[in-house]
Amino acid sequence: MSKSRNANGLAKKIVRQTSLKQSTASRLAKQAHVYLGSSVVDSSDPHQRRLEAYIAHVLADGFKDRQLNGALLGVRAAEPEGQSVKLTLESDMADEVLRHLLPRFDHFYGGVRGVAGLRIRGSERELKLHDAASSAHVTVTRADGGHIHLPSARDGEVLLWKRVPGGLSHDERQEAEGWTDSRGIEDLRVRDLLLSRILRCPGLVNSTAEPHGFANCYTHHAGDLVIEWCCGDTVEALCAGLLAHGFADDVPRANAVELISRRSAHLGDRTVILNRHESCLYGPNAEDVAASIRMDYES
């Protein structure tokens, strides 16, 4: 099938799934590098989707702009395994992925960091990160097949995944309740669905970090995830690629995507916020920044 026919097919899909006009949908589709590819494979288990969303949320806020080799959340590939998903981690980031995810009480912070209730099983080469309160879990391995090292406690930290291996601590329970609380979040189902899809679509979202090896991601609250970048795909091209792979499937049509400008978009009523700067922020210094990030990981 020709590129023009593929673009026309994608434009029709965008019109069906969103409230964008035909002219806007056609403009997006012409910028896409991918067309009607495989749709995202979701879990039908709401507990599984909620855990995956929680993981994506914590990793986004943890890594911010400290990625290596273009792995936005430290993930290189994702493969569905029944209701769960197997994540192949960027090898040099794998240990930090675990440090960000496994819950710990930080006395300096005054609360729990990580994914409340997350516990571990398995070997050093293939770890199962499971929810202490449900059957939800994800499997993680390093891209190079090497060992993933469990984090040790830093000053002021209590490793809750070690201290309370069979259940949730009191502080974790409160933190977990905050993640499932709908106050201030328009639709928890949409949040969990879209953030779970962010975790399951590394090949698409990593395009934001590919040009420099890093981008920037963060969160405002328990209801959103922001991705910012400066070079590579436009916001419209990324939106089109996500929509081509079914990112907005089962999201209310009116809230599927809002183009704020050519450089900013909201997906799922501000669940996922995409921002691209108009010009490069780093220029010839990008390689030095990437080298500095790598040195931080090696120290």
C-alpha positions as CSV (number, residue, x, y, z in Angstrom):
1,M,0.0,0.0,0.0
2,S,1.3,3.4,-0.9
3,K,2.4,6.0,1.7
4,S,-0.5,8.3,0.6
5,R,-3.1,5.6,1.1
6,N,-1.6,4.7,4.5
7,A,-1.8,8.4,5.5
8,N,-5.4,8.6,4.3
9,G,-6.3,5.5,6.3
10,L,-4.7,6.9,9.4
11,A,-6.4,10.3,8.9
12,K,-9.8,8.5,8.8
13,K,-8.9,6.7,12.0
14,I,-7.9,9.9,13.8
15,V,-11.2,11.5,12.8
16,R,-13.2,8.5,14.1
17,Q,-11.3,8.5,17.4
18,T,-11.0,12.2,18.2
19,S,-12.9,15.4,17.7
20,L,-10.2,16.8,15.4
21,K,-11.2,18.0,12.0
22,Q,-10.4,16.1,8.8
23,S,-7.9,18.8,7.7
24,T,-6.0,18.5,11.0
25,A,-6.1,14.7,11.0
26,S,-4.7,14.7,7.5
27,R,-1.9,17.0,8.5
28,L,-1.0,14.7,11.5
29,A,-1.1,11.6,9.4
30,K,1.3,13.0,6.8
31,Q,3.9,13.5,9.5
32,A,3.7,10.0,11.0
33,H,6.5,7.6,10.5
34,V,4.2,4.7,11.3
35,Y,0.7,4.1,10.1
36,L,-1.9,1.5,11.0
37,G,0.4,-0.8,12.9
38,S,-0.4,-3.2,15.7
39,S,-2.7,-1.9,18.4
40,V,-1.4,-1.7,22.0
41,V,-2.2,-5.0,23.8
42,D,-3.9,-3.9,27.1
43,S,-4.5,-6.0,30.2
44,S,-8.2,-6.5,30.9
45,D,-7.4,-6.5,34.6
46,P,-8.0,-3.1,36.2
47,H,-5.5,-3.9,39.0
48,Q,-2.8,-4.7,36.4
49,R,-3.5,-1.5,34.5
50,R,-3.3,0.5,37.7
51,L,0.0,-1.0,38.7
52,E,1.5,-0.4,35.3
53,A,0.2,3.2,35.3
54,Y,1.8,3.7,38.8
55,I,5.1,2.3,37.6
56,A,5.1,4.7,34.5
57,H,4.2,7.6,36.8
58,V,7.0,6.9,39.3
59,L,9.6,6.3,36.6
60,A,8.7,9.6,34.8
61,D,9.1,11.6,37.9
62,G,12.2,9.7,39.0
63,F,14.3,9.9,35.8
64,K,13.2,13.4,34.6
65,D,16.0,14.3,32.1
66,R,18.6,11.8,33.3
67,Q,18.1,9.0,30.7
68,L,20.7,7.0,28.8
69,N,20.6,5.9,25.2
70,G,17.2,7.3,24.6
71,A,15.3,5.1,27.1
72,L,12.7,7.6,28.4
73,L,11.6,5.5,31.3
74,G,14.5,3.1,31.3
75,V,12.6,0.7,29.1
76,R,13.8,-0.6,25.7
77,A,11.0,-3.1,24.9
78,A,7.7,-4.4,26.3
79,E,6.1,-7.7,25.6
80,P,2.7,-8.8,26.8
81,E,2.6,-11.9,29.0
82,G,-1.0,-12.9,29.6
83,Q,-2.5,-10.1,31.7
84,S,1.0,-8.8,32.6
85,V,3.9,-7.4,30.6
86,K,7.6,-8.2,30.4
87,L,9.9,-5.1,30.3
88,T,13.3,-5.2,28.8
89,L,15.3,-2.5,30.6
90,E,18.1,-0.3,29.2
91,S,21.1,-2.2,30.8
92,D,22.8,0.9,32.2
93,M,19.6,2.2,33.7
94,A,18.2,-1.1,35.1
95,D,19.6,-0.8,38.6
96,E,18.2,2.8,38.8
97,V,14.8,1.6,37.6
98,L,14.6,-0.8,40.6
99,R,15.8,1.9,43.0
100,H,13.0,4.3,41.8
101,L,10.3,1.6,41.9
102,L,10.9,-0.4,45.1
103,P,9.2,1.5,48.0
104,R,11.3,3.1,50.7
105,F,10.5,5.5,53.5
106,D,12.7,8.6,53.1
107,H,13.0,10.4,56.5
108,F,14.4,13.5,54.8
109,Y,11.5,13.6,52.3
110,G,9.0,12.7,55.1
111,G,7.2,10.0,53.2
112,V,7.2,7.0,50.9
113,R,9.1,7.0,47.6
114,G,8.5,4.4,44.9
115,V,5.5,2.3,44.1
116,A,3.7,1.6,47.4
117,G,3.2,-2.2,47.9
118,L,5.6,-3.3,45.2
119,R,7.6,-6.4,46.1
120,I,10.0,-8.7,44.3
121,R,10.4,-12.4,43.4
122,G,12.6,-14.2,41.0
123,S,16.3,-14.3,40.1
124,E,18.8,-11.5,39.5
125,R,18.4,-11.9,35.7
126,E,14.6,-11.9,35.7
127,L,12.8,-10.2,38.5
128,K,9.0,-10.2,39.0
129,L,7.8,-7.0,40.6
130,H,4.4,-7.7,42.1
131,D,1.7,-5.8,44.0
132,A,1.3,-7.0,47.6
133,A,-2.4,-6.2,47.5
134,S,-3.4,-8.0,44.2
135,S,-2.2,-10.4,41.5
136,A,-0.8,-7.6,39.4
137,H,2.9,-7.8,38.4
138,V,5.5,-7.0,35.8
139,T,8.6,-8.9,34.8
140,V,11.9,-7.0,34.2
141,T,15.1,-8.1,32.6
142,R,18.2,-6.3,31.4
143,A,18.7,-5.9,27.6
144,D,22.1,-7.5,27.8
145,G,20.9,-10.4,30.0
146,G,23.0,-9.3,32.9
147,H,22.2,-9.2,36.7
148,I,19.9,-6.5,38.1
149,H,21.2,-5.4,41.5
150,L,18.8,-4.7,44.3
151,P,19.2,-1.3,45.8
152,S,20.7,-0.7,49.3
153,A,19.4,1.8,51.8
154,R,20.8,5.3,51.6
155,D,21.0,7.7,54.5
156,G,17.6,8.3,56.1
157,E,15.9,5.5,54.1
158,V,14.0,2.4,55.3
159,L,13.6,-0.2,52.6
160,L,9.9,-1.1,53.0
161,W,10.1,-3.9,50.4
162,K,12.5,-5.6,52.8
163,R,11.1,-4.5,56.1
164,V,7.5,-5.7,55.3
165,P,7.9,-8.4,52.6
166,G,4.4,-10.0,53.1
167,G,2.1,-6.9,53.0
168,L,1.9,-3.1,53.0
169,S,3.3,-0.9,55.8
170,H,1.0,1.7,57.3
171,D,2.7,4.5,55.3
172,E,2.5,2.5,52.1
173,R,-1.2,1.8,52.6
174,Q,-1.9,5.6,52.9
175,E,0.3,6.2,49.8
176,A,-1.5,3.5,47.8
177,E,-4.9,4.9,48.8
178,G,-3.8,8.3,47.4
179,W,-3.0,6.7,44.1
180,T,-6.5,5.1,43.9
181,D,-8.3,8.2,45.1
182,S,-10.3,9.9,42.4
183,R,-10.3,13.4,43.9
184,G,-9.0,15.9,41.4
185,I,-8.7,13.2,38.6
186,E,-11.5,13.3,36.0
187,D,-11.4,9.6,35.1
188,L,-9.2,7.1,36.9
189,R,-9.9,4.5,34.2
190,V,-8.5,6.7,31.5
191,R,-5.5,7.6,33.6
192,D,-4.7,4.0,34.2
193,L,-5.3,3.0,30.6
194,L,-3.1,5.7,29.1
195,L,-0.2,5.6,31.5
196,S,-0.2,1.8,31.2
197,R,0.1,2.3,27.4
198,I,3.0,4.7,27.9
199,L,4.8,1.8,29.6
200,R,3.8,-0.7,26.9
201,C,4.8,1.6,24.0
202,P,8.6,2.3,24.5
203,G,9.3,2.1,20.8
204,L,7.1,5.1,20.3
205,V,7.7,7.3,23.4
206,N,11.5,6.7,23.2
207,S,11.6,8.7,20.0
208,T,11.4,11.8,22.1
209,A,14.7,11.0,23.8
210,E,16.5,9.5,20.8
211,P,18.1,12.6,19.3
212,H,20.1,13.5,22.4
213,G,19.9,10.3,24.4
214,F,17.7,12.0,27.0
215,A,14.6,14.2,27.0
216,N,12.6,15.3,30.1
217,C,9.6,13.8,31.8
218,Y,7.8,14.7,35.0
219,T,4.5,14.8,36.8
220,H,2.4,17.5,38.4
221,H,0.1,15.2,40.5
222,A,-1.3,11.6,40.5
223,G,-3.2,12.3,37.3
224,D,-0.7,13.2,34.6
225,L,2.6,12.5,33.0
226,V,4.5,15.2,31.0
227,I,7.0,14.5,28.2
228,E,9.2,17.4,26.9
229,W,11.8,17.3,24.2
230,C,13.4,19.6,21.6
231,C,14.7,17.6,18.6
232,G,13.3,14.8,16.5
233,D,9.6,14.1,16.0
234,T,7.1,16.9,16.1
235,V,4.3,16.8,18.6
236,E,1.9,16.1,15.8
237,A,4.0,13.2,14.4
238,L,4.2,11.6,17.9
239,C,0.5,12.0,18.4
240,A,-0.2,10.5,15.0
241,G,2.1,7.6,15.7
242,L,0.4,6.9,19.1
243,L,-3.0,7.1,17.6
244,A,-2.0,4.8,14.7
245,H,-1.1,2.2,17.3
246,G,-4.4,2.5,19.2
247,F,-3.3,4.8,22.0
248,A,-6.7,6.5,22.1
249,D,-8.8,3.3,21.8
250,D,-11.6,3.3,24.4
251,V,-10.9,6.9,25.4
252,P,-13.9,9.2,25.2
253,R,-13.7,10.8,21.8
254,A,-14.0,14.4,23.1
255,N,-11.0,13.8,25.4
256,A,-8.8,11.7,23.2
257,V,-6.5,14.4,22.0
258,E,-6.4,18.2,22.1
259,L,-3.8,20.1,20.1
260,I,-3.0,23.2,22.1
261,S,-0.5,24.4,19.4
262,R,1.9,22.9,16.9
263,R,4.2,22.4,19.9
264,S,1.9,21.1,22.6
265,A,-0.9,18.5,22.9
266,H,-3.0,16.8,25.6
267,L,-4.1,13.2,25.4
268,G,-6.9,11.8,27.6
269,D,-7.9,15.2,29.1
270,R,-4.4,16.1,30.2
271,T,-3.4,12.6,31.3
272,V,-0.5,12.7,28.9
273,I,1.0,16.1,28.1
274,L,3.3,16.4,25.2
275,N,5.5,19.5,24.8
276,R,8.2,20.1,22.2
277,H,10.5,23.2,22.2
278,E,10.7,25.3,19.1
279,S,14.4,25.0,18.8
280,C,17.3,22.8,20.2
281,L,18.1,23.5,23.9
282,Y,21.6,22.0,23.8
283,G,23.2,22.5,20.4
284,P,26.9,21.4,20.4
285,N,26.7,20.8,24.2
286,A,24.3,17.8,23.9
287,E,27.1,15.3,23.8
288,D,28.7,16.8,26.9
289,V,25.3,16.6,28.7
290,A,24.9,13.0,27.8
291,A,28.5,12.2,28.9
292,S,27.8,13.9,32.2
293,I,24.6,11.9,32.7
294,R,26.6,8.7,32.0
295,M,29.2,9.6,34.5
296,D,26.5,10.1,37.2
297,Y,25.4,6.5,36.6
298,E,28.9,5.1,36.7
299,S,29.9,6.9,40.0
